[in-house]
Amino acid sequence: MTGTSPAVVAASKLGLTFQTNDGPVQALSNVDLTIGKGEFVSFIGPSGCGKTTLLRVIADLEKPTSGTISVNGMTAEQAREKRAYGYVFQAAALFPWRTIERNVGLPLEIMGLSKAEQGERIKRTLDLVNLSGFEKKYPWQLSGGMQQRASIARALAFDADLLLMDEPFGALDEIVRDHLNEQLLELWGRTNKTICFVTHSIPEAVYLSTRIVVMSPRPGRVSDIIESTLPRERPLDIRETPEFLAIAARVRDGLRAGHSYDD
């Protein structure tokens, strides 16, 4: 966490053990992490290391079995009840029978907002993700990248300060992914949201983040937290600079050091 900004997410000695038919499975162990307002923090690690589980704990979709976590100074459950975050899943998860504007407006309908307020928020969030003019289209009429942008708009619609993103671009081709990375950075710059972002991609984590949380294989632990020294304005070709490559090398070293090849 930078400066004296308030903690948006604060985890202390956080652990989570799932009970399965084959016995207990420890997904997270002794996680200490503080995320300040306006940060862009990526979680990276091997498959099964608990990245998504940690995101789900922040969202109160999973309950920790040890330690503590707070979101905006509240328990994770209170934050969920107050709709303190938006959540973007790996798949766009749009309803095919609803138009884009009605998909984006679904949480606003559930919240019981007036039609006028719904319309204003839908317009604003579609503008933010560059989907103005596609309001009446259906998800199947849009590309995969556009569907994910609609999913991001839906998560932004109720104007939470915290955005939780679980590998939202992982299934997209590299060119589309690069474009959406650029757009996400622009969106973050305009809104100053706090973003927690799960990824398997080292270049994506380095390009997007103010800090990169490197996680070890299960049980998931924080093995390194890397502060980015890159400027906030980041054209795509920054990925070819020595500074970018040095940060990427440190992330790669952290992943290698945390990985047990004896498992």
N, C-alpha and C positions, 0 to 999 in steps of 0.2 A: 504494500500500500504506500502510495506516495504522499508526502507532505502531511498535513493534518486533516485530510479529507476523511469524513466519517466512514465507518465500515459498512459496506452494503452486505457483504457476506463475511461471517467470522466463524471458523470451525476450530475446535480445540480437542485434541486427542480423539478425533472422530473415528469410530469403528462400526462396521456392519458385518454381521455374520448371518448368512441365510441357512435355514434349516431345510435340508433336503432328505429324500428317501435314502440317499447314500451317506447321510451324516452331515454335519455342519460344514459350510463353505464360507471361509473368511474372505469377503470381497474388498473391504477397506480396513486399514489398520493404522491407528495413531496419526490421523491426518490433521496437521495444523496449517491453517491458511486464512489470510485476511485479504479481502478484496475491497478497494476503495472506490468511491463514486467516480464514474467516468472512465474507469479502466477497461481495457480490452484484454482479457486473460484467456489464453488457450490452455487446454489440458491435452497432453499428448503422451502416448505410451503404447505398449503392445496390446493386441487384442486380449480381452479378459482382465485388464489391469484395474478396472473399476472407474474408468473415466466417466462413462455414462451413468454408472451407479452414483458417483459423487454428484453429478448434475441432478439426478432424480432425488437425491437426498435434499439438495438445496430447494427443489421444487415441492418437497413433501410428498413425492410419489413413492418414496421408500423411507422407512423409519430407521434411524441409526440404533444400534444396540449398545453403543458406549460413546462417551464423550458428549460434546454439545455443539449445536450450530444455531446461529441467528441470522436472520435475513432482514435488513432494514431495522435492526434493533428489536425485532420480534422473533418469536419462535417460527420455524419454517411453516408450521401449521397455520399460525395466525397470518403470516405473509400470504400463504395460498388463499385463505379465506378473504383477505383484503385485496386479492388480485394484484399482488405487488410485482409480478413478473409476467412476461410473455415467454412461451416455450415453442421452439421450432424443432420439429422432429426430423429424422433422417429422410423420411418420405414426406412429400407435401401434404398427404392426408386430407385432400380436398374432396368434398362431396360432389360426385359427378352430375347429380341432378340439380345442383344449385349453381347459379351464375357466379362469376368471380366476385361481384359486389356482395352477393348474398352469402358466399363463403366467408369473405372478410368480415361481414356484419354479424355473423352467427354469435360470437361472444357478446356483442352489443345487444342483440335480441334477448339473450339469456339474462343479461344485466337489467333488462327492462327500460333501456333508454328510449327516449322519444324518437319518432321517425326522423324528425329534423336533425337531432343530435347524431343519430346513426348515419344519416346521409353526409353530414359534415365530416365526421371522422373517417368514413369510408373514402371519401374524396381525398382527404388529406393524406391518408396512409397509402393510397394507390399512387398519389403524386410522389410520395417519398421513395417508392420502389420503382418508379418509372413505368407504371402500368395504366396511366390515364388513357382512356379510349378503349380499354378492354373490359369495362365493367359488365357488359352484357354477354360476354363470351362465357363458354363453359370450360371447365378444366381440360377436357379432352381436345379442345381446339387450340390449346397453348402448348408450347415446347416445355420440356422438363425444367429448364432454367426459369421460364416465366411462371410455371406452377410454383416453384420454390419461392420466387419473389412474392407471389400471392400469399403463400404460407407465412412469409415474414410480415407482410402487411397485416394479416390476421392477428399475429402475435403483437404487433404494434398498436392495434386498433384501440385497445383500452388504456393506452398511454402509460403503461408501467415504466418505471425507470430502469428496470433490470430485464435483460433479454438473455434467455438461456437457449443455446443452439447446439443440437446434438448431430454433428457431422452432416449439416444440411446440404453440402455440395458434394458429398462423397460419391454419389452415383452418377455424377455428370462428367462429360468429357472435359479434357484439360482446357480447351479454349473457352468453353462456357464457364468453367470454374474460375479461370483467371478473370473473366469479365465480371462475374458476381463478386469475387473478392474485391475488385476495385469499387464496385457499387456499394458493397457492405462498408468499406472504409469511408466512403463519401457519406453514407447514411449515419454512421457513427459520429463523424465529424459534425454533421448538421444537428444531430439530436442530443449528443453528449450522453447517450445511454451507457449504462454499465453492461458489458457483454461478457458472458462466460461461454466459451466456444470449444467443443470437443472435435478433435481431428486426429487422423492418422498421418497427415502430411506434414513433414518438416518444413518445406518451403511455405506452405499455407500458414502454419503457426507463426513462423518468423515474420512473414509479410504483414500479417494482420495485427499482431499483438503488442501491447505495452509490456506484458510479462508472459512468460511461457512456463507452465507448471509441468515438469517431467515426472511421470509416474512409473513406478516399478511394476513388474508382473505380480499377479495375485499372491498374497493379499496386497491390494493397492496401497502404496505409500508414496508420499511426495519425496522423490529422490533429489530434485534440484528445482530451484525457481530462478529463472533467467530474466533479468531486466533488459529490455530492448534499449539500445542506444540510437536506434534509427529515428529520423525526424518524423513528425506526425504526418506530413505530406509525403506520400510514398507512391511514385509512379512504378509501374510493373518492372521497368528495367533496373530498379534499385536492387533486384534479386541477383544482379551480376556484379555488384560492388564487393570489394574486399570486406567491408563492415558486415554486410548481410551474410556473406559466406562464413565469416568467423562465428557469428551467432549460430548459424545452422550447424557448424561443426561442433559447437559446444552442446547443442541439443542432441546431436547424433552421439557424441561421447557419453552424455548423460543416459541416453537410452541403452547404449551398449554396456555401460558400467552397472546399470540397474538390472540387467537381464541375466537371469540364471540359466545357463545352457545345460545344467545338470538335470533340470526338471523333465 
